[in-house]
Every structure is written in C-alpha cells, then in structure tokens.
Amino acid sequence: MEQLNKLLQELGISKVRLAKYLGVSRQMVYNYLELEDINKWPKEKKILLFKLLDIDDGDASTIEGIKVSTEYLLDVENRLNEGVKEAQENDYLDLKGLKKEEHALLSDMTFLIKEKLVDSENHEENFYALQYLYHLLQSMDNVPEIKYMLAYLSKATGFTSPNIFKFNEDKQFIFEGIIHSAFTLYSNGGASKARVIQSRNRFVEEIESRNEEKLSRTQQLTTIKIQALRELGYAEITTENAAEVLEKIAEIQSRKV
C-alpha cells in the first residue's frame, strides 16, 4: 500500500479526485489506503483503480514496477478525467455511512450555502467567497495551516473556546498567536499599503513562480500530445489508438533529447 500511495503522489492524484473517480467519499479513500493489502478493497473499487493505473493482470505487485513517464502520466490523467466526468454526470448526495452529528453538520452547511447563493443583494460576493471556501477544502489535506486558520476564526467569532485545540496543539498555539498579531496590526491601522507593499510583492512573485512552473509542465505535456495526434491524424486519444499515440509521444520526446 505504501507503493500505491507513492505512485498516486507522483502522479499528482489528490484524494478528492480519486474519491470522485471511485465514487466514494474522501474519508473512504483514506480508509482504503490505510488497509495493509489492496486485495482487501471492495472488488469493484479495486478493478476501477487497476483500470486507472493500466494494470491488466489484476496483480497488485505490478504497482511496484510502474515507472511514471510523461506518456504514462498523460494516459492516467485522461482516464481519470473521463472517469470523474462520468461520475459527476451521475452524481448525487450520498449520506450513507454518516453519523447523526455528521449528517446534521452537512445539512446545516448545505442550508447556509444555498441561503448565501440565493441572496440577490450579495450574490456575487457570496459566490466567490464560497468558491474560495471550496478551494480551502480541496487544499486542506496538503496545507495543515488551513485547519488552524479555520479554528482561529471559529474562536475569534465566539463559536469555540480559545483554549480548545482539536489539531496539533503546539503548532496551532503558535499559529494563532502569529495570526492574532497580524489581525491586530491590520485592525488598528498599523499596516498601511505603503508599509506592506514589499511583502505583498514577494507574495505575488512566489505564487506566480509556482504557477509558471506548473503551467510550463502542463503546456509541455499538452503540446507533445497535440503534436502526436496531429502527426497520426487523430482528433483525440481513444481506447483504440491510445497505444499508438503514446508510442508517438515517446518518439517525439526522444527527438528533443
């Protein structure tokens, strides 16, 4: 299972996207990945995973020998996108497996979200605020500080006692102290635009640098795929032409070496 986790990480497949592909909750994906043997997965989910990773013989040990090349990454990405698309077309809210308090929390959140979206006066602001909240939820597994920030805001707005720590207490304690200092500085007018402009510029530069690196990688993969399709006379990658297209992608990459 350790090899599977490493492979998923190398492929850049998040728990959220894998959950959508498998048609289960994110927590269920965590439960699957904590099992000691993939053969303990539900049969239909194991078959879906093997299909995604292009494992034809159904042998889990094959995972250890998989080498992630550009061709393999593109192939998996196409299968994942198609699987997620199909799952979303048949999507519905499955509440099975939720505890009573979890069901209540989800219902309360759904009600509030709908209330915000139907608010005609503040609709646009509410929409983008909820979109950012969705981005937070997507990133929470990889950025633990998001949980600390949510806890801080819950405490600052009076919903939670300030001395309750549900996550890593030491890290949360330090984070809350730093954030409180920043909020105090902001609220008291001690952080004018002129005084923080250099820090803000560094923030922008770091984000743009990361995005450019990611975009460059994506553009490179997309360009090679398009070139391969064009040279072969195909409009898209299909089950029938996938092997031929991937072979052409490998050939194109070898030309650039």
MITI-163418 format. One record per residue (C-alpha): residue number from 0; y, z, x; chain; residue in three letters. Coordinates in steps of 0.02 Angstrom, whole numbers, plus 50000, padded with zeros to 5 digits. Each point is the difference from the previous one (the first is absolute). Last residue first. Example, Ala and Ser with C-alpha at 12.3 -4.5 7.8 and 13.67 -1.06 7.14 Angstrom:
<rs>
<1,<49947,50357,50684>,'A','SER'>;
<0,<49828,50033,49931>,'A','ALA'>;
</rs>
This chain:
<rs>
<256,<50740,48690,50843>,'A','VAL'>;
<255,<50089,49900,49865>,'A','LYS'>;
<254,<49860,49873,49978>,'A','ARG'>;
<253,<49877,50143,49976>,'A','SER'>;
<252,<50099,50058,49849>,'A','GLN'>;
<251,<49984,49829,49918>,'A','ILE'>;
<250,<49811,50000,50028>,'A','GLU'>;
<249,<49981,50174,49925>,'A','ALA'>;
<248,<50099,49945,49847>,'A','ILE'>;
<247,<49889,49844,49986>,'A','LYS'>;
<246,<49844,50110,49999>,'A','GLU'>;
<245,<50081,50109,49867>,'A','LEU'>;
<244,<50035,49845,49895>,'A','VAL'>;
<243,<49822,49936,50016>,'A','GLU'>;
<242,<49924,50168,49955>,'A','ALA'>;
<241,<50118,50021,49851>,'A','ALA'>;
<240,<49971,49825,49927>,'A','ASN'>;
<239,<49880,50041,49858>,'A','GLU'>;
<238,<50062,50175,49962>,'A','THR'>;
<237,<50177,49934,49991>,'A','THR'>;
<236,<50148,49997,50119>,'A','ILE'>;
<235,<50145,49899,49933>,'A','GLU'>;
<234,<50075,49825,49987>,'A','ALA'>;
<233,<49873,49914,50112>,'A','TYR'>;
<232,<50024,49846,50109>,'A','GLY'>;
<231,<49914,50069,50154>,'A','LEU'>;
<230,<50155,49986,50109>,'A','GLU'>;
<229,<50108,50071,49861>,'A','ARG'>;
<228,<49885,50147,49967>,'A','LEU'>;
<227,<49997,50045,50185>,'A','ALA'>;
<226,<50188,49985,50015>,'A','GLN'>;
<225,<50025,50112,49849>,'A','ILE'>;
<224,<49882,50131,50072>,'A','LYS'>;
<223,<50088,49994,50170>,'A','ILE'>;
<222,<50170,50019,49920>,'A','THR'>;
<221,<49942,50145,49890>,'A','THR'>;
<220,<49926,50096,50146>,'A','LEU'>;
<219,<50157,49976,50105>,'A','GLN'>;
<218,<50113,50042,49854>,'A','GLN'>;
<217,<49907,50162,49970>,'A','THR'>;
<216,<50009,50054,50182>,'A','ARG'>;
<215,<50184,49955,50012>,'A','SER'>;
<214,<50036,50090,49837>,'A','LEU'>;
<213,<49918,50160,50063>,'A','LYS'>;
<212,<50098,49996,50163>,'A','GLU'>;
<211,<50160,49956,49908>,'A','GLU'>;
<210,<49972,50143,49878>,'A','ASN'>;
<209,<49975,50126,50139>,'A','ARG'>;
<208,<50158,49942,50091>,'A','SER'>;
<207,<50099,49997,49838>,'A','GLU'>;
<206,<49949,50180,49963>,'A','ILE'>;
<205,<50047,50061,50174>,'A','GLU'>;
<204,<50166,49907,49998>,'A','GLU'>;
<203,<50048,50069,49829>,'A','VAL'>;
<202,<49968,50180,50052>,'A','PHE'>;
<201,<50092,49973,50164>,'A','ARG'>;
<200,<50149,49936,49900>,'A','ASN'>;
<199,<49995,50153,49887>,'A','ARG'>;
<198,<50002,50115,50152>,'A','SER'>;
<197,<50150,49907,50070>,'A','GLN'>;
<196,<50089,50003,49831>,'A','ILE'>;
<195,<49977,50186,49975>,'A','VAL'>;
<194,<50173,50062,50046>,'A','ARG'>;
<193,<50097,49854,49925>,'A','ALA'>;
<192,<49907,50013,49835>,'A','LYS'>;
<191,<50049,50183,49984>,'A','SER'>;
<190,<49870,50136,50023>,'A','ALA'>;
<189,<50091,50165,49982>,'A','GLY'>;
<188,<50039,49971,49817>,'A','GLY'>;
<187,<49923,50163,49944>,'A','ASN'>;
<186,<49860,49913,49904>,'A','SER'>;
<185,<49946,49893,50150>,'A','TYR'>;
<184,<49998,50145,50123>,'A','LEU'>;
<183,<49903,50105,49874>,'A','THR'>;
<182,<49877,49858,49970>,'A','PHE'>;
<181,<49971,49981,50187>,'A','ALA'>;
<180,<49977,50187,50026>,'A','SER'>;
<179,<49880,50007,49853>,'A','HIS'>;
<178,<49902,49854,50071>,'A','ILE'>;
<177,<49979,50087,50168>,'A','ILE'>;
<176,<49945,50165,49923>,'A','GLY'>;
<175,<49883,49913,49878>,'A','GLU'>;
<174,<49918,49901,50141>,'A','PHE'>;
<173,<49970,50156,50105>,'A','ILE'>;
<172,<49916,50093,49856>,'A','PHE'>;
<171,<49899,49847,49949>,'A','GLN'>;
<170,<49935,49979,50176>,'A','LYS'>;
<169,<49949,50183,50011>,'A','ASP'>;
<168,<49929,50007,49823>,'A','GLU'>;
<167,<49896,49841,50006>,'A','ASN'>;
<166,<49992,49962,49813>,'A','PHE'>;
<165,<50013,50107,49843>,'A','LYS'>;
<164,<50134,50118,50065>,'A','PHE'>;
<163,<50082,50120,49877>,'A','ILE'>;
<162,<50147,50099,50069>,'A','ASN'>;
<161,<50137,49898,49915>,'A','PRO'>;
<160,<49924,50032,49826>,'A','SER'>;
<159,<49978,49835,49907>,'A','THR'>;
<158,<50094,49915,49858>,'A','PHE'>;
<157,<50171,50063,50052>,'A','GLY'>;
<156,<50083,49837,50053>,'A','THR'>;
<155,<49996,50045,50184>,'A','ALA'>;
<154,<49816,50050,49990>,'A','LYS'>;
<153,<49944,49837,49921>,'A','SER'>;
<152,<50113,49906,50122>,'A','LEU'>;
<151,<49918,50088,50147>,'A','TYR'>;
<150,<49826,49964,49934>,'A','ALA'>;
<149,<50041,49816,49980>,'A','LEU'>;
<148,<50069,49995,50178>,'A','MET'>;
<147,<49845,50087,50070>,'A','TYR'>;
<146,<49887,49876,49909>,'A','LYS'>;
<145,<50100,49856,50073>,'A','ILE'>;
<144,<49989,50082,50172>,'A','GLU'>;
<143,<49813,49963,49998>,'A','PRO'>;
<142,<50033,49814,50031>,'A','VAL'>;
<141,<49838,49899,50001>,'A','ASN'>;
<140,<49923,50068,49840>,'A','ASP'>;
<139,<50170,50008,49913>,'A','MET'>;
<138,<50041,49816,50025>,'A','SER'>;
<137,<49943,49933,49831>,'A','GLN'>;
<136,<50070,50152,49910>,'A','LEU'>;
<135,<50167,49977,50086>,'A','LEU'>;
<134,<50003,49815,49955>,'A','HIS'>;
<133,<49971,50048,49817>,'A','TYR'>;
<132,<50146,50121,50012>,'A','LEU'>;
<131,<50106,49858,50069>,'A','TYR'>;
<130,<49953,49896,49847>,'A','GLN'>;
<129,<50042,50149,49890>,'A','LEU'>;
<128,<50174,50010,50075>,'A','ALA'>;
<127,<50018,49811,49985>,'A','TYR'>;
<126,<49959,50003,49814>,'A','PHE'>;
<125,<50106,50153,49967>,'A','ASN'>;
<124,<50153,49920,50078>,'A','GLU'>;
<123,<49974,49842,49898>,'A','GLU'>;
<122,<49967,50091,49836>,'A','HIS'>;
<121,<50142,50124,50005>,'A','ASN'>;
<120,<50080,49960,49831>,'A','GLU'>;
<119,<49847,49914,49927>,'A','SER'>;
<118,<49886,50150,50025>,'A','ASP'>;
<117,<49833,49917,49960>,'A','VAL'>;
<116,<49943,50011,50181>,'A','LEU'>;
<115,<50043,50184,50019>,'A','LYS'>;
<114,<49905,50050,49844>,'A','GLU'>;
<113,<49851,49896,50055>,'A','LYS'>;
<112,<49997,50092,50166>,'A','ILE'>;
<111,<50018,50169,49914>,'A','LEU'>;
<110,<49854,49966,49882>,'A','PHE'>;
<109,<49889,49935,50140>,'A','THR'>;
<108,<50039,50153,50106>,'A','MET'>;
<107,<49957,50119,49857>,'A','ASP'>;
<106,<49838,49907,49964>,'A','SER'>;
<105,<49949,50002,50183>,'A','LEU'>;
<104,<50036,50186,50013>,'A','LEU'>;
<103,<49902,50037,49840>,'A','ALA'>;
<102,<49849,49902,50062>,'A','HIS'>;
<101,<50008,50093,50164>,'A','GLU'>;
<100,<50009,50167,49908>,'A','GLU'>;
<99,<49846,49955,49895>,'A','LYS'>;
<98,<49902,49935,50149>,'A','LYS'>;
<97,<49988,49813,50027>,'A','LEU'>;
<96,<49831,49916,50017>,'A','GLY'>;
<95,<50032,49869,49867>,'A','LYS'>;
<94,<50184,49962,49972>,'A','LEU'>;
<93,<49986,49812,50026>,'A','ASP'>;
<92,<50166,49914,49968>,'A','LEU'>;
<91,<49963,49814,49980>,'A','TYR'>;
<90,<49991,49853,50116>,'A','ASP'>;
<89,<49906,49840,49961>,'A','ASN'>;
<88,<50129,49885,50077>,'A','GLU'>;
<87,<50031,50132,50133>,'A','GLN'>;
<86,<49817,49996,50054>,'A','ALA'>;
<85,<50002,49810,50016>,'A','GLU'>;
<84,<50157,50007,50107>,'A','LYS'>;
<83,<49927,50140,50107>,'A','VAL'>;
<82,<49844,49894,50032>,'A','GLY'>;
<81,<50101,49845,50043>,'A','GLU'>;
<80,<50112,50097,50118>,'A','ASN'>;
<79,<49850,50083,50083>,'A','LEU'>;
<78,<49907,49836,50021>,'A','ARG'>;
<77,<50151,49917,50078>,'A','ASN'>;
<76,<50033,50150,50115>,'A','GLU'>;
<75,<49818,50001,50056>,'A','VAL'>;
<74,<50009,49817,50050>,'A','ASP'>;
<73,<50167,50021,50086>,'A','LEU'>;
<72,<49937,50148,50102>,'A','LEU'>;
<71,<49840,49907,50045>,'A','TYR'>;
<70,<50097,49850,50062>,'A','GLU'>;
<69,<50123,50106,50098>,'A','THR'>;
<68,<49855,50090,50082>,'A','SER'>;
<67,<49931,50170,49955>,'A','VAL'>;
<66,<49831,50021,50086>,'A','LYS'>;
<65,<49862,50062,49887>,'A','ILE'>;
<64,<49851,50072,50094>,'A','GLY'>;
<63,<50012,50177,49933>,'A','GLU'>;
<62,<50013,49936,49821>,'A','ILE'>;
<61,<49830,49916,50015>,'A','THR'>;
<60,<49922,50174,49993>,'A','SER'>;
<59,<50036,49998,49813>,'A','ALA'>;
<58,<49867,49868,49970>,'A','ASP'>;
<57,<50029,49907,49837>,'A','GLY'>;
<56,<49947,49837,50082>,'A','ASP'>;
<55,<50157,49905,49952>,'A','ASP'>;
<54,<50136,50110,50074>,'A','ILE'>;
<53,<50161,49903,49970>,'A','ASP'>;
<52,<50112,50155,50007>,'A','LEU'>;
<51,<50058,49977,49820>,'A','LEU'>;
<50,<49825,49955,49940>,'A','LYS'>;
<49,<49930,50154,50088>,'A','PHE'>;
<48,<50131,50106,49913>,'A','LEU'>;
<47,<49960,49925,49829>,'A','LEU'>;
<46,<49813,50029,50029>,'A','ILE'>;
<45,<50033,50182,50046>,'A','LYS'>;
<44,<50102,50021,49842>,'A','LYS'>;
<43,<49859,49928,49891>,'A','GLU'>;
<42,<49870,50112,50083>,'A','LYS'>;
<41,<50095,50162,49981>,'A','PRO'>;
<40,<50029,50065,50177>,'A','TRP'>;
<39,<49859,50103,50079>,'A','LYS'>;
<38,<49950,49848,50103>,'A','ASN'>;
<37,<50167,50019,50088>,'A','ILE'>;
<36,<49932,50153,50088>,'A','ASP'>;
<35,<50090,50160,50048>,'A','GLU'>;
<34,<50111,50002,49847>,'A','LEU'>;
<33,<50183,50033,50037>,'A','GLU'>;
<32,<50046,49818,49974>,'A','LEU'>;
<31,<49933,50003,49822>,'A','TYR'>;
<30,<50099,50157,49956>,'A','ASN'>;
<29,<50159,49926,50072>,'A','TYR'>;
<28,<49969,49844,49895>,'A','VAL'>;
<27,<49975,50112,49848>,'A','MET'>;
<26,<50169,50080,50034>,'A','GLN'>;
<25,<50081,49828,49998>,'A','ARG'>;
<24,<49927,49969,49828>,'A','SER'>;
<23,<49870,49865,49970>,'A','VAL'>;
<22,<49998,49813,49967>,'A','GLY'>;
<21,<49931,49954,50170>,'A','LEU'>;
<20,<50146,49884,50039>,'A','TYR'>;
<19,<50128,50121,49928>,'A','LYS'>;
<18,<49926,50144,50102>,'A','ALA'>;
<17,<50001,49891,50157>,'A','LEU'>;
<16,<50183,49962,49970>,'A','ARG'>;
<15,<50044,50184,49980>,'A','VAL'>;
<14,<49892,50057,50148>,'A','LYS'>;
<13,<50097,49880,50110>,'A','SER'>;
<12,<49920,49849,50084>,'A','ILE'>;
<11,<50086,49966,50166>,'A','GLY'>;
<10,<49849,49908,50072>,'A','LEU'>;
<9,<49995,50121,50147>,'A','GLU'>;
<8,<50009,50147,49880>,'A','GLN'>;
<7,<49859,49930,49893>,'A','LEU'>;
<6,<49895,49974,50157>,'A','LEU'>;
<5,<50032,50176,50064>,'A','LYS'>;
<4,<49951,50074,49831>,'A','ASN'>;
<3,<49842,49894,49998>,'A','LEU'>;
<2,<49954,50055,50176>,'A','GLN'>;
<1,<50019,50183,49951>,'A','GLU'>;
<0,<49887,49970,49851>,'A','MET'>;
</rs>
